[in-house]
Amino acid sequence: MKKWAVLPLLIVLLVLTAGCPAPVEEIITAFSPIKGGLKLELSLDRVTYQPGEELRATLSLINTTPEPISFSTKTSQLFDLIIEGPERTWRWSEDKMFLQVITPRHIPANGTLSEVLSLKIDLATGDVYLTGVTVPFELNDEQILLRTTPLRIRVE
C-alpha cells in the first residue's frame, strides 16, 4: 500500500514539468567603445561547447549616427576573431586568404554591417576568450581599429 502512496506526487510533478521548455542558453554579447561613430558588436548564441563543435560568432559594425558612414578597407577582410585558449592564442583569419584590393564599405544611418565567422573548437577543455576586431581602416582622416571586450566561453 505504501508503494502507491508516492504515485499521486509523481503524477503532480509530471504534470507540472511536462510543458516546461528545455533550458536555453542566452545570447552573449560584447561591444567595443564607439570610435568615429562606429561600434563593434560580438555575439555568440552559446557559452558552452564540446571539443570539435562549430562555433558561430556574429560580428556587427554598428553606425551609431543619424548619417551614413562610408570607408574603405585595404583587403576584402573586415572582421577577425582573436581566440585565447588554455594552450594557445590564434586568429580566425590565420588560415584564410583575402583579396588584396581596396574594398568600399557603406553603412546606412543607424545601420549595421554584419558577418558570421565560423570556427571549429579544436581546444582542450577549459575557459576560452574570444575578442572581435576589425581590420584597420581610415575614416575622416582618423585610423580606426575596433576591438570588443573578450567573451568567455567554456569548452567541456
Secondary structure, 3 states (H helix, E strand, C coil): CHHHHCHHHHHHHHHHHHCCCCCCCCCEEEECCCECCEEEEEEECCCEECCCCEEEEEEEEEECCCCCEEEEECCCCCEEEEEECCCCEEEHHHHCCCCCCCEEEEECCCCEEEEEEEEECCCCCEEEEEEEEECCEEECCEEECCECCCEEEEEC
